[in-house]
Amino acid sequence: MNKLTRILLACTAFLSPIHPLLAQEKTEKINAYVGIHVVPMDRERLIENQTVIVKDGKITEIGDADKVKVPLNAVVIPSKGLFMMPGLTDMHAHLPSFPEGEGEINIHDYLLLNVMRGVTSIRGMRGDPEQLAWRDSIARHQLLGPRLFLASPVLPGQDNLNARKAGELLDKYKREGYDFVKYLYPLRSSCYDSVMKLADEKGVKVAGHCPEGGLESAIRHKQASVEHLDGFLEAYKKDTMHFHDLMRQMATAGLFACPDYQWYYVYWNQLSLPQMRMKEGVNILPPKVVNAWAASFDKSNAERTKDKVAWLKKKDAHRIELEQAMKMLKGMSDDGVPLLISAGDGAFIVPGYSVMDECRNFTDAGISIYETLKAATVNAASFFGESGSWGTLRPGMRADMLILEENPLLNIENLNTIKGVVLNGTWLSREELDRMGQEMKDRNQVSK
């Protein structure tokens, strides 16, 4: 039995307890949400008392509740007075391996944790063939999870890369169906220039870390998105005026930034271990995963016991950098840079729940609630050139939606008032989501 077969068999075995949800696509083709308030995200507005009709995974009609005729064969979802917005997107995820390694959440729980928190799309930043199989299973309704957009395996470092090999890899990854190519290892400027020129010629999108030549190089070569705070913060501290000039250039070119602020907040030791253990969602994870996270935290901070004064000094220096980063993020938003939402991945970055952490970080930085929601919806679709298919709510759009008890435009915390999730047209009620969470918790506690 080969590796891919084992993966698919494991996925199929996992489906049995939730198969009726997937079967809903075949047995209940039309759902109607009557009397709901719609946050379409085409601009900052709320459209009250609407009826939204969903058929075969797409929105077919949105209109005044007293004017839209509900089809006789539609299932009416209790929605009066609730709020509907596009589903959220995590734009810098690292999907777990199969079988999962130490400290990794298994892929099944990983996908469900995201769904439970209204994450209906994920951009995976380190792809492999296993993930292509998962993506296809989700698309065929054989596996319940957010839609996956996948990076290629990371390009090798400059000691193992030349123009010929880069061209071969770009062709290979495009042929295999990856959505974009991941740039990670630092390349000398001449090598990076060659890779980006080839990618442009072949029509391959490249996203990843800030290149060795800095933001200027990324902008010059139109790197689709620059990940993490590092490159931005370095440029910001060096020359703030020049930094904002670069940000305006990024905005003009339509290049995206995914800062992963929450990752730095956690890994720069701004939370104690007890605080991290109390983070939302940690209590339903397997104890072996949480204990592995705690062990890695202790190992990486061994200097606390050796020289606590030096450790506290370093922690305080990081705190100051994070305060600078907050001002920087607000400036980037004001300059028009299309920002993306993700907390990254790692110890105590809980899938799904961490997207809420990053949304809070954006609003704490002074970015408006609407712009924060836009980063998690509209901008994500725009990155993939799919603004006409998802990211906003209107007829013809993919039915990936978050149903809330409170208006998300008034308070970012209202993203926590989830009443249900619509995943590619499939309605998942609050009760169903709670059942998923409880079953996951029970299963993980037994398997500890």
N, C-alpha and C positions, 0 to 999 in steps of 0.2 A: 504494500500500500504506500503510494507516494505522499509527499508532504501536503500537496494541495488537496488530495482526497481526504486526508485526515482533518484538514481545516474545515472542509465542507461538511463532513460527517458531524464534526463537533458543533458547527453552526446549526445543522438540522436537528440534532438532539436537543439543543437549547430552545428551539422554537416551539416544542410541544406545549408548554404551559401558556404561551401567548398566541398560539396559532389562530384562535378565533378573531383576534384583532386584525391579523393580516387578511383573514378570510372576509372581513367586513368590506374590503374593496370589491369583492365579487357579489356579496349579498345585499349591500346597502349603497347603491351607486350615487344617490343624491342625498345630501344633507342640507338642511336649512337652518340658519342662525337668525332668529327673528327678534327684533327689538334691541339689537346690539349696537353699541357706539363704536364707530370705526376710526382707528388712527391709521390712515392709509400710507403715511410716510412719504407722500409725493411732495409735501411741504408741511410746515408746522400747522396742523389743523386737526380738529375732531369733528366727525360727521355723526350726529346723534340719530338714534332710533332708526337703524337700518335693518334690512333683511339681506343676508348674504347667502347665495345659493352656490353649493359646491357639488360638482359632478365629475366623476372619473379623475379625481386628483387636481382639478382646476376650478378656479372661481369662474362661474358663468354669468353671475348677475349680482350687482350691488345697487340697492335703491331704497327709497323711503319705505318703511315697514307697512304703511297703510296703502301703498301702491303696488308693491311687488307681489305677484301671485305665486304662492308656494305650490309647486307641483304636487299632485295628489299622491304620488308614490314616494315623496320625500320623507326622510326622517327628520322631524323637527327637534333640534337640540335646544334645551332650555337656555336662553341667552339674554333675556330682557334685563336691561340695565348693566350688562357686562361690557367689557372693552376688548376689542379685537385689534391686534397689530401683527405685522409680519414676524415670523419666527426669528430667533437669534442665530448668529453664526460665530463660531469660535474659529478665528483665522490664524492660529498658530498652535496646532495640536501635534503631539507626537503619539500616534496610535501605539498601543502595546504590541509586543511581539507575540508569536504563537508557537509553542506554549509560552506563557508569560514568564518573565524573569523575576528575580527577587525584587520586591518593592513595586511591582507592576500590577495594576488591576487587570483582571482578565477582560478580553475584548467584549464579551457579552455585557458584563456590568458597566464597562466603559461607555458603550453605546447607550444603554438604558439610563445611566446617570445624566447624560446630556439631554435625552428626550424628556426626562422628568423635570428638567429645569428650563424647558422651552427652547433648547438648542436644536434647530432643525437642519443645520448644515455645518460641516466641519471641513477646514482646510488642513489636511495632514501634511506636515513639513518634512517627513522622512519616509518616503514610500518604498515599498517592496512588492513583489508579486502576490504575496498573501493578501495585501490590502486591496489589490485590484479585484480579487475574488470576493472580498467583503463588499466592496463598492457595487459590484454587479449583483450580488445577492440582495442587497438593499433595494436596488433599482427594480428588481423583479419581484419585490414583496415577499422574499423568502427569509428575510432577516429584518427585524425591527430595529431601526436606528436612523440617525440623521443622514442626509445625503452626504457622500464623501467626495471631496476634491483632493486629488493626491499629487504630491510632489514626487519627482523621480528619486531614486537613490542619490545621495549627495555626490556631486562631482569630486573626483579625487584631488589631492593637493598637487602643487606644481611639480613636485619631483616625479609624479606619475601621470602627468598630463602634458600633451602638446596639441598643436592645432589639429593634426590628423586624428588623434584619439578623441579629442573633444568633438569633432565633427561626427565621428562614428557613434559616440555616446548620445549626442543630441538626436541623431536619426533613430537610434535604437529606442530611446525613451519616448519619442514621439510616436513611433510605430507601435509600441507596447501599450499606448493609451494613457500615459501619465498626463495630468492636466498642466503641469509646468515643471521646470527643472530647478532643483535646489542647489544654490551656491552656499557653501559653508567654509571650506578650508581657504586660508589666505593664498591668493595667487599674486605673483609679481605683476605689476601693472601691464606689462606687455602681454603676458599670458591671459590676464583678465580681459584685456582689450580684444584679443583674438577670439576668446570664447563668446563674448557679447556680440561681436561682429557676425560670427557664424550663427548665433541664435537669432539675430535679426534677419539674416538672409533666409533662414529655415522656418521663420515664423514660430519660434519657440519662446514662450514667456519664461523669464528667469526671475526668481525671487530668492532672497536670502540675506545673509549678514552684510554689513557695510564693507565694501571692498577695501583693500590695502590703500588705494588711492583716495579714500575718503568719500564723503558725500558728493564732492565735485565729480568724481569718476562715475559713481552710480547714476547721477543725473545725466551726465554726458552720454552714457550708454543706455539710458532709459531702462534701468533695472526696475522691474515692475513694482516690487516692494522692497523696502529695507526694513529688516527685522531688528528688534531689541533696542534698548536705550543707548548702548555704548557709543556707537558712531555719532549719534545725534548729540549726546551730552558732551562728548569730546569737542565737537565743533562749537557748541554753544558756549562752553567755558573759555574756548580760545578767543573767540571774537563774536560777540552777540549780534552786532550789526550785520556782519557778513553771514552769520547763521540765518538770519531772517531773510536775507537776499536769496540764499540757497533754498529756503523753504518756499519762497514765492516762485522760484524756478521749478521746484517739485510740483507745486500746485498747478502751474501753467502746463506742465508736461503730463499731468494726470498720474503722477507716480505716488504710490501709497506708502504709508508708514505704519508698522505694527510694533508699538513700543514695549509690550509685555511688562508693563510697570509692576504688576503684582508679583511677578517672578523675582524681581530685584528686591522688592519689599520683604519677601520671605527669605531669600537667600542672602540678603545683607543683614539678617539677624535683627529685624525690627520687631519681631514677635518672639516671645519665649516659647519653649517647647510645650508647657501647659496650655498656653494660648492657642498654639497651632493644633493641639489635640482637641480643642473645643471648637474648631472651625466647622462651619455648617457642612454636613455631609460625611464628615469623618466617622461618625458613629455607626454608619451602615456599611463601612468598608471591612474587609477581612482583617482581623487583628494582626495576622502575619504581615500584611502590607503596611499597616500603621506602625507596627514595631520596627519593620525594616526602615521606614521613613525616619523614625525617631533615632535609630542607630546611626543612620547616615548623617543626621543632623548633629549628633554628638561627636561623631568622628571628624566631621568638617570643622567643628568648633573646639577641638581638643586644646587649642591655645588658651581657652578660657581658664583651664586649670593650671596651665603653665605660667601664664602672665596675664592675669585678669585686667590689670591696668591697661596694657597694650591692646587687649581685646576690646575693652570698652572704648578706648580712643578710636579704634578702627570702626566700631559700630557707630560712634557719633559722627565720624567723618562721612560714613555712608548715609546717615540721616540727613546731613547737610546737602549731600549730592541729590538725594531724593527730593528735598525741598526745592532745589534748583530745577530738577526734572519736572516738578509740578508746574513751575512758571514756564518752563520750556514747552510743555505740552499745550498749555493754554495759548502760547504764542504761535505754535504750529497750527492749531485750530484756527486762530484769528487770521493767519496767513493763507488759509484755504487748503492746507495739505489734507488730502483725504485719509483720515485715520481709520485704523482697523482695531477691533476688539479681540484680545486674548490675554490670558494670564500666563501663557506658556504651559509647560508641563514639568513635573518633578514632585519631590516630596512635599506633601501638604498643599499641593495644587489639585483640588478635587475636581474631576471632570464635571462640566455643567455648572456646578456651584461657583467655580472660579470665574466664570464669565460675569457673574453678578459682582464679584470683588473688583474686577477691572472696570466695570461700569461705574461703580462707586468712586474709584480712583479718578476717572475722567471728570465726574461732576465735582469732586473735591478740588480738582485743579482749576475749577471755574469754567469748564466747558459746559455749555448749556445742555439741559436734558435732551432736547431734540437732537442736537449734534451728536450726543453720546449714543442715542438710539440709532441714529443714522449710521454711525460707525459699525454698529452690530447688525445692520440690515442692508440699507441702500448701498453703502460703500462696498460691502462684501460682494454683492451681486455685480456691481460695477467693475470690481477687480477682474472678474471672470468674463466680462463683456456680456453679461446676461441680465442687464437691467430690464429688458423687455420680457423676462420670464419669471423673475422673483425679486424679492427685496422690497416691493411695495404691494399694496392691495388694490386691485382693479380687475375687471373681467378679463379672462385670458391668462391670468397669472397663476403660477403654481400655488396650490393650497397648502402652504406651510405657515401656520399661524399660532399665535399665542393668545389665549383668552384669559383676561384678568378681571378681578373684582373691582379694581380701582384704576383710575386714569394714569397711564405711565408718563404722560406729558407733565403732570403736576409734581411728581416725586419719583426719583429713580428707584426708591424702595418699593414702589408699587409693582415692579417686576416680580416681586416675591408673592404677590397675591394671585397666584396661578389657579384658575378654575378649570383649565383644560388646555390641551395642546392638539393642534391639527397637524398631522404629519403626512404630507403628500395626500391629503384628502381624508385620511383616517382620523376620526375623532377619538381622543383619549381623555376621558373625564378625570377630574381631580381624584375621584374614588379609585379609578383604575391606576392612576399614577401612584397613589398611596399604596395600593396593593402591590405594585411592582417593587416599591421601596421596601415594604415590609418583608416581602418574599426574599428580596436580595439580602436584607439584614439577617433574616433567619437562616438563610443558606450559608452566609458568610460566617455567622457565629458557630454553626455546626461544624464547618470545615476548618476551624482554627487549629 
